[in-house]
Amino acid sequence: MSRLAISACIAGFAAAPLPAFAYSCAVSPAKDAVIVKTDNASDREITCTVDCQFSSPEGTVTVSCTQQIPANRKGWYVCLRPTGGRALEFVSGSESCK
């Protein structure tokens, strides 16, 4: 393989996006906390922000958590937040990792 081809392969790997990540936003079984978890399939530590929207009788509730996630972890707890006694139902969420 030529040096140019090897350089192109190395550059392609360096610019490749991180693997897909999976997050979850859930209300605990006791309904007293929101549990936010994510995966890191990468072989390096990354920082992830997970935003979760819930509906409640009082309106929309947003839970946002940021944490460094160790390499090669599945189901890592990003945060636990109390519900404050509100009845919450998951609506949508998003995740951003760097």
LUMMAR-328917 format. One record per atom (N, C-alpha, C, O): z, y, x; residue in three letters; residue number from 1. Coordinates in nm, 4 decimals. Atoms other than C-alpha are relative to their C-alpha. Layout:
REM residues N
w|v|u|code|pos
Z|Y|X|Ala|NUM
...
This chain:
REM residues 98
w|v|u|code|pos
0.0000|-0.1175|0.0859|Met|1
0.0000|0.0000|0.0000|Met|1
0.0000|0.1233|0.0901|Met|1
0.0693|0.1268|0.1917|Met|1
0.0094|-0.1204|-0.0819|Ser|2
-0.0863|0.3430|0.1345|Ser|2
0.1254|0.0857|-0.0147|Ser|2
0.2023|0.0739|-0.1101|Ser|2
-0.1168|-0.0911|0.0049|Arg|3
0.1721|0.6060|0.2138|Arg|3
-0.0046|0.0895|-0.1226|Arg|3
0.0987|0.1200|-0.1822|Arg|3
0.0151|-0.0862|0.1174|Leu|4
0.0320|0.8237|-0.0637|Leu|4
0.0441|-0.0728|-0.1270|Leu|4
0.1122|-0.0148|-0.2115|Leu|4
-0.0385|0.0779|0.1178|Ala|5
0.0762|0.5470|-0.3216|Ala|5
0.1512|-0.0216|-0.0043|Ala|5
0.2123|-0.0125|-0.1108|Ala|5
-0.1447|0.0184|-0.0070|Ile|6
0.4326|0.4784|-0.2035|Ile|6
0.0714|0.1292|-0.0373|Ile|6
0.1692|0.1272|-0.1120|Ile|6
-0.0607|-0.1297|0.0327|Ser|7
0.5153|0.8509|-0.2211|Ser|7
-0.0105|0.0292|-0.1490|Ser|7
0.0838|0.0810|-0.2089|Ser|7
0.0181|-0.0237|0.1437|Ala|8
0.3720|0.8709|-0.5745|Ala|8
0.0972|-0.0856|-0.0810|Ala|8
0.1531|-0.0386|-0.1801|Ala|8
-0.0948|0.0877|0.0703|Cys|9
0.5848|0.5719|-0.6844|Cys|9
0.1414|0.0548|0.0090|Cys|9
0.2134|0.0586|-0.0908|Cys|9
-0.1348|-0.0547|-0.0195|Ile|10
0.9007|0.7240|-0.5368|Ile|10
0.0174|0.1257|-0.0840|Ile|10
0.1205|0.1427|-0.1491|Ile|10
-0.0085|-0.1233|0.0793|Ala|11
0.8279|1.0603|-0.6995|Ala|11
0.0095|-0.0329|-0.1480|Ala|11
0.0834|0.0335|-0.2207|Ala|11
-0.0050|0.0402|0.1407|Gly|12
0.7688|0.8855|-1.0350|Gly|12
0.1369|-0.0492|-0.0394|Gly|12
0.1854|-0.0162|-0.1476|Gly|12
-0.1348|0.0477|0.0304|Phe|13
1.1056|0.7087|-1.0178|Phe|13
0.0987|0.1142|-0.0036|Phe|13
0.1876|0.1155|-0.0887|Phe|13
-0.0933|-0.1127|-0.0055|Ala|14
1.2849|1.0318|-0.9259|Ala|14
-0.0116|0.0874|-0.1242|Ala|14
0.0877|0.1447|-0.1690|Ala|14
0.0212|-0.0859|0.1162|Ala|15
1.1307|1.2158|-1.2230|Ala|15
0.0158|-0.0753|-0.1315|Ala|15
0.0094|-0.0146|-0.2384|Ala|15
-0.0103|0.0803|0.1220|Ala|16
1.1769|0.9309|-1.4701|Ala|16
0.1219|0.0420|-0.0810|Ala|16
0.2266|0.0722|-0.0239|Ala|16
-0.1151|-0.0371|0.0831|Pro|17
1.4016|1.0124|-1.7657|Pro|17
0.1095|-0.1058|0.0072|Pro|17
0.0844|-0.2215|0.0412|Pro|17
-0.1116|0.0936|0.0055|Leu|18
1.7432|0.8546|-1.7963|Leu|18
-0.0244|-0.0995|-0.1119|Leu|18
-0.0979|-0.0691|-0.2059|Leu|18
0.0157|0.0975|0.1077|Pro|19
1.7626|0.5401|-2.0083|Pro|19
0.0535|0.0551|-0.1317|Pro|19
0.1339|0.1483|-0.1329|Pro|19
-0.0467|-0.0431|0.1321|Ala|20
1.8181|0.5804|-2.3820|Ala|20
0.1501|-0.0250|-0.0131|Ala|20
0.2029|-0.1224|0.0406|Ala|20
-0.1436|0.0108|0.0191|Phe|21
2.1780|0.6317|-2.4847|Phe|21
0.0294|-0.0248|-0.1468|Phe|21
-0.0486|0.0122|-0.2345|Phe|21
-0.0398|0.0295|0.1372|Ala|22
2.3586|0.5157|-2.7934|Ala|22
0.1391|0.0571|-0.0230|Ala|22
0.2290|0.0393|0.0592|Ala|22
-0.1310|-0.0560|0.0337|Tyr|23
2.6454|0.6963|-2.9604|Tyr|23
0.0380|-0.0461|-0.1394|Tyr|23
-0.0458|-0.0921|-0.2170|Tyr|23
-0.0469|0.0267|0.1364|Ser|24
2.8592|0.6369|-3.2661|Ser|24
0.1071|0.1012|-0.0355|Ser|24
0.1888|0.1408|0.0476|Ser|24
-0.0993|-0.0910|0.0581|Cys|25
3.0626|0.8693|-3.4849|Cys|25
0.0554|-0.0742|-0.1211|Cys|25
-0.0189|-0.1059|-0.2141|Cys|25
-0.0572|0.0775|0.1104|Ala|26
3.3030|0.6904|-3.7157|Ala|26
0.1401|0.0486|-0.0333|Ala|26
0.2111|0.1035|0.0509|Ala|26
-0.1382|-0.0264|0.0427|Val|27
3.6182|0.7439|-3.9158|Val|27
0.0781|-0.1288|0.0238|Val|27
0.0298|-0.2380|-0.0061|Val|27
-0.0832|0.1172|-0.0292|Ser|28
3.9003|0.5115|-3.8090|Ser|28
0.0310|-0.0777|-0.1277|Ser|28
0.0245|-0.0225|-0.2376|Ser|28
-0.0350|0.0803|0.1190|Pro|29
4.0004|0.2243|-4.0411|Pro|29
0.1133|0.0617|-0.0823|Pro|29
0.1143|0.0497|-0.2048|Pro|29
-0.1108|-0.0649|0.0718|Ala|30
4.3192|0.4164|-4.1291|Ala|30
-0.0414|0.1357|-0.0581|Ala|30
0.0362|0.1992|-0.1295|Ala|30
0.0555|-0.1268|0.0481|Lys|31
4.0997|0.7229|-4.2043|Lys|31
0.0769|0.1227|0.0487|Lys|31
0.0721|0.2290|-0.0133|Lys|31
-0.0777|-0.1122|-0.0528|Asp|32
4.3256|0.9417|-3.9905|Asp|32
-0.0611|0.0624|0.1248|Asp|32
-0.0067|0.1593|0.1780|Asp|32
0.0624|-0.0529|-0.1215|Ala|33
4.0886|1.0026|-3.6959|Ala|33
-0.1502|-0.0259|-0.0012|Ala|33
-0.1990|-0.1189|-0.0654|Ala|33
0.1423|0.0207|-0.0274|Val|34
3.7245|1.0411|-3.5967|Val|34
-0.0087|-0.0615|0.1387|Val|34
0.0538|-0.0124|0.2327|Val|34
0.0176|0.0693|-0.1273|Ile|35
3.6208|0.8027|-3.3174|Ile|35
-0.1435|0.0222|0.0451|Ile|35
-0.2380|-0.0103|-0.0267|Ile|35
0.1335|-0.0254|-0.0557|Val|36
3.3284|0.9062|-3.0964|Val|36
-0.0148|-0.0845|0.1253|Val|36
0.0659|-0.0746|0.2177|Val|36
0.0254|0.0869|-0.1147|Lys|37
3.1833|0.6507|-2.8536|Lys|37
-0.1464|0.0109|0.0410|Lys|37
-0.2318|0.0519|-0.0377|Lys|37
0.1376|0.0012|-0.0480|Thr|38
2.8718|0.6223|-2.6381|Thr|38
-0.0175|-0.1058|0.1073|Thr|38
0.0796|-0.1637|0.1559|Thr|38
0.0356|0.0932|-0.1069|Asp|39
2.6942|0.3989|-2.3878|Asp|39
-0.0638|0.0765|0.1144|Asp|39
-0.1222|0.1830|0.0946|Asp|39
0.0710|-0.0514|-0.1166|Asn|40
2.5711|0.4715|-2.0371|Asn|40
-0.0630|-0.1188|0.0701|Asn|40
0.0044|-0.1916|0.1429|Asn|40
0.0727|0.1105|-0.0628|Ala|41
2.3068|0.2227|-1.9257|Ala|41
-0.0452|0.0346|0.1409|Ala|41
-0.1015|-0.0498|0.2107|Ala|41
0.0407|-0.0458|-0.1326|Ser|42
2.2448|0.4252|-1.6105|Ser|42
0.0910|-0.0564|0.1085|Ser|42
0.2050|-0.0947|0.0822|Ser|42
-0.0812|0.0468|-0.1124|Asp|43
2.3650|0.3177|-1.2679|Asp|43
0.0743|0.1158|0.0671|Asp|43
0.1235|0.1025|0.1791|Asp|43
-0.0759|-0.1150|-0.0514|Arg|44
2.5225|0.6616|-1.2191|Arg|44
0.0811|0.0641|-0.1110|Arg|44
0.0489|0.0505|-0.2291|Arg|44
-0.0842|-0.0703|0.0967|Glu|45
2.7927|0.8655|-1.3878|Glu|45
-0.0791|0.1155|-0.0591|Glu|45
-0.1537|0.1831|0.0118|Glu|45
0.0670|-0.1110|0.0669|Ile|46
2.6629|1.1147|-1.6434|Ile|46
0.1007|0.0725|-0.0895|Ile|46
0.2069|0.0192|-0.1216|Ile|46
-0.0811|-0.0764|0.0941|Thr|47
2.8096|1.3846|-1.8659|Thr|47
-0.0734|0.0045|-0.1328|Thr|47
-0.1895|0.0447|-0.1392|Thr|47
0.0609|0.0025|0.1332|Cys|48
2.7432|1.3452|-2.2372|Cys|48
0.0778|0.0886|-0.0965|Cys|48
0.2006|0.0961|-0.0923|Cys|48
-0.0561|-0.0737|0.1130|Thr|49
2.8025|1.5738|-2.5330|Thr|49
-0.0494|-0.0675|-0.1262|Thr|49
-0.1697|-0.0861|-0.1448|Thr|49
0.0339|0.0615|0.1283|Val|50
2.8121|1.4083|-2.8739|Val|50
0.0480|0.0938|-0.1102|Val|50
0.1644|0.1338|-0.1128|Val|50
-0.0318|-0.0838|0.1153|Asp|51
2.8012|1.6202|-3.1899|Asp|51
-0.0130|-0.0852|-0.1253|Asp|51
-0.1156|-0.1497|-0.1467|Asp|51
-0.0021|0.0799|0.1223|Cys|52
2.8941|1.4549|-3.5203|Cys|52
0.0266|0.0918|-0.1191|Cys|52
0.1183|0.1740|-0.1161|Cys|52
-0.0221|-0.0754|0.1224|Gln|53
2.8615|1.6073|-3.8669|Gln|53
0.0490|-0.0961|-0.1079|Gln|53
-0.0052|-0.2048|-0.1275|Gln|53
-0.0585|0.0757|0.1102|Phe|54
3.0738|1.4800|-4.1543|Phe|54
0.0041|0.0894|-0.1224|Phe|54
0.0171|0.2113|-0.1107|Phe|54
-0.0206|-0.0761|0.1237|Ser|55
3.0874|1.5855|-4.5170|Ser|55
0.1430|-0.0245|-0.0450|Ser|55
0.2003|-0.1308|-0.0211|Ser|55
-0.1348|0.0100|0.0556|Ser|56
3.4213|1.6511|-4.6828|Ser|56
0.0025|0.0810|-0.1288|Ser|56
-0.0885|0.1603|-0.1530|Ser|56
-0.0090|-0.0811|0.1225|Pro|57
3.5343|1.7953|-5.0165|Pro|57
0.0018|0.1501|0.0293|Pro|57
-0.0383|0.2308|-0.0545|Pro|57
-0.0069|-0.1422|-0.0370|Glu|58
3.5899|2.1243|-4.8307|Glu|58
-0.1297|0.0515|0.0608|Glu|58
-0.1434|0.1721|0.0814|Glu|58
0.1257|-0.0419|-0.0628|Gly|59
3.2383|2.1292|-4.6775|Gly|59
-0.0293|-0.0838|0.1238|Gly|59
0.0299|-0.1898|0.1440|Gly|59
0.0411|0.0717|-0.1208|Thr|60
3.0765|2.0222|-4.3511|Thr|60
0.1033|0.0141|0.1109|Thr|60
0.1552|0.1231|0.1354|Thr|60
-0.0921|0.0018|-0.1139|Val|61
3.3007|1.9253|-4.0609|Val|61
-0.0794|-0.0475|0.1212|Val|61
-0.1470|-0.1501|0.1147|Val|61
0.0687|0.0374|-0.1234|Thr|62
3.1602|1.9147|-3.7053|Thr|62
0.1022|-0.0374|0.1052|Thr|62
0.1992|0.0351|0.1276|Thr|62
-0.0820|0.0436|-0.1131|Val|63
3.3226|1.7212|-3.4229|Val|63
-0.0922|-0.0047|0.1202|Val|63
-0.1953|-0.0719|0.1171|Val|63
0.0803|-0.0040|-0.1215|Ser|64
3.1866|1.7923|-3.0742|Ser|64
0.0880|-0.0393|0.1179|Ser|64
0.1967|0.0154|0.1360|Ser|64
-0.0770|0.0506|-0.1141|Cys|65
3.3041|1.6073|-2.7621|Cys|65
-0.0894|-0.0106|0.1223|Cys|65
-0.2060|-0.0489|0.1118|Cys|65
0.0718|0.0121|-0.1266|Thr|66
3.1974|1.6186|-2.3974|Thr|66
0.0885|-0.0731|0.0989|Thr|66
0.2076|-0.0445|0.1107|Thr|66
-0.0765|0.0749|-0.0998|Gln|67
3.3021|1.3749|-2.1267|Gln|67
-0.0946|-0.0628|0.1013|Gln|67
-0.2102|-0.0918|0.0706|Gln|67
0.0747|0.0761|-0.0997|Gln|68
3.1839|1.2154|-1.8040|Gln|68
0.0124|-0.1474|-0.0351|Gln|68
0.1220|-0.1976|-0.0602|Gln|68
0.0040|0.1414|0.0356|Ile|69
3.0785|0.8579|-1.8760|Ile|69
-0.0326|-0.0796|0.1265|Ile|69
-0.1364|-0.0559|0.1881|Ile|69
0.0275|0.0802|-0.1202|Pro|70
3.1040|0.6052|-1.5896|Pro|70
-0.1296|-0.0806|-0.0140|Pro|70
-0.1759|-0.1081|-0.1247|Pro|70
0.1238|0.0777|-0.0024|Ala|71
2.7945|0.4106|-1.4881|Ala|71
0.0178|-0.1353|-0.0687|Ala|71
0.1252|-0.1952|-0.0651|Ala|71
0.0073|0.1339|0.0594|Asn|72
2.6968|0.0952|-1.6786|Asn|72
0.1150|-0.0309|-0.0955|Asn|72
0.1771|-0.1367|-0.0858|Asn|72
-0.1070|0.0196|0.0983|Arg|73
2.9471|0.1362|-1.9638|Arg|73
-0.0579|-0.0071|-0.1396|Arg|73
-0.1559|0.0602|-0.1715|Arg|73
0.0407|0.0159|0.1396|Lys|74
2.9094|0.0321|-2.3243|Lys|74
0.1227|0.0244|-0.0890|Lys|74
0.2313|-0.0265|-0.0611|Lys|74
-0.1104|-0.0260|0.0921|Gly|75
3.1243|0.1598|-2.6111|Gly|75
0.1114|0.0846|0.0594|Gly|75
0.2281|0.0658|0.0249|Gly|75
-0.0986|-0.0863|-0.0657|Trp|76
3.3004|0.4242|-2.3968|Trp|76
0.0521|0.1038|-0.0995|Trp|76
-0.0264|0.1717|-0.1656|Trp|76
-0.0597|-0.0993|0.0900|Tyr|77
3.5436|0.6394|-2.5968|Tyr|77
-0.0182|0.1390|0.0581|Tyr|77
0.0338|0.1696|0.1654|Tyr|77
0.0206|-0.1385|-0.0418|Val|78
3.4307|1.0009|-2.5680|Val|78
0.1167|0.0840|-0.0491|Val|78
0.1682|0.1684|0.0242|Val|78
-0.1176|-0.0708|0.0511|Cys|79
3.7070|1.1324|-2.7931|Cys|79
0.0483|-0.0609|-0.1310|Cys|79
-0.0228|-0.1361|-0.1976|Cys|79
-0.0625|0.0301|0.1294|Leu|80
3.9402|1.0765|-3.0874|Leu|80
0.0516|0.1329|-0.0526|Leu|80
0.1228|0.2043|0.0181|Leu|80
-0.0465|-0.1255|0.0593|Arg|81
4.0034|1.3683|-3.3216|Arg|81
0.0637|-0.0298|-0.1355|Arg|81
0.0076|-0.1062|-0.2140|Arg|81
-0.0641|0.0230|0.1298|Pro|82
4.2482|1.3749|-3.6159|Pro|82
-0.0841|0.0578|-0.1140|Pro|82
-0.1501|0.1605|-0.0978|Pro|82
0.0737|-0.0482|0.1172|Thr|83
4.0937|1.4149|-3.9605|Thr|83
0.0760|0.1099|-0.0732|Thr|83
0.0184|0.1815|-0.1551|Thr|83
-0.0803|-0.1003|0.0691|Gly|84
4.3772|1.6384|-4.0740|Gly|84
0.0196|-0.0342|-0.1466|Gly|84
0.0434|0.0542|-0.2288|Gly|84
-0.0195|0.0428|0.1376|Gly|85
4.4063|1.4328|-4.3911|Gly|85
-0.1227|0.0164|-0.0884|Gly|85
-0.1186|-0.0170|-0.2069|Gly|85
0.1228|-0.0188|0.0788|Arg|86
4.0512|1.5192|-4.5021|Arg|86
-0.0748|-0.1318|-0.0157|Arg|86
-0.0747|-0.2151|0.0749|Arg|86
0.0867|0.1157|0.0233|Ala|87
3.8267|1.2533|-4.6547|Ala|87
-0.1365|0.0342|0.0605|Ala|87
-0.2051|0.1237|0.0112|Ala|87
0.1247|-0.0303|-0.0698|Leu|88
3.5258|1.2474|-4.4180|Leu|88
-0.1001|-0.1135|-0.0163|Leu|88
-0.0640|-0.2312|-0.0193|Leu|88
0.1098|0.0969|0.0054|Glu|89
3.1883|1.0761|-4.4501|Glu|89
-0.1067|0.0447|0.0986|Glu|89
-0.1512|0.1594|0.0943|Glu|89
0.0990|-0.0324|-0.1021|Phe|90
2.9408|1.0626|-4.1596|Phe|90
-0.1334|0.0401|-0.0643|Phe|90
-0.1812|-0.0248|-0.1574|Phe|90
0.1282|-0.0490|0.0492|Val|91
2.6198|1.2612|-4.2207|Val|91
-0.1074|-0.0134|0.1078|Val|91
-0.2127|-0.0728|0.0844|Val|91
0.0987|0.0034|-0.1080|Ser|92
2.4410|1.2999|-3.8868|Ser|92
0.0677|0.0287|0.1323|Ser|92
0.1841|0.0682|0.1374|Ser|92
-0.0534|-0.0270|-0.1328|Gly|93
2.4867|1.3351|-3.5144|Gly|93
-0.1108|0.0115|0.1021|Gly|93
-0.2276|-0.0149|0.0736|Gly|93
0.0948|-0.0094|-0.1099|Ser|94
2.3204|1.3960|-3.1830|Ser|94
0.0752|-0.0163|0.1310|Ser|94
0.1969|0.0010|0.1372|Ser|94
-0.0595|0.0204|-0.1317|Glu|95
2.3806|1.3260|-2.8163|Glu|95
-0.0901|0.0609|0.1057|Glu|95
-0.2126|0.0529|0.0973|Glu|95
0.0726|-0.0574|-0.1137|Ser|96
2.2801|1.5049|-2.4979|Ser|96
0.0723|-0.0423|0.1264|Ser|96
0.1917|-0.0167|0.1414|Ser|96
-0.0615|0.0477|-0.1252|Cys|97
2.3421|1.3499|-2.1550|Cys|97
-0.0791|0.0529|0.1188|Cys|97
-0.2018|0.0621|0.1162|Cys|97
0.0610|-0.0486|-0.1247|Lys|98
2.2770|1.4859|-1.8071|Lys|98
0.0602|-0.0733|0.1171|Lys|98
0.0230|-0.0478|0.2316|Lys|98
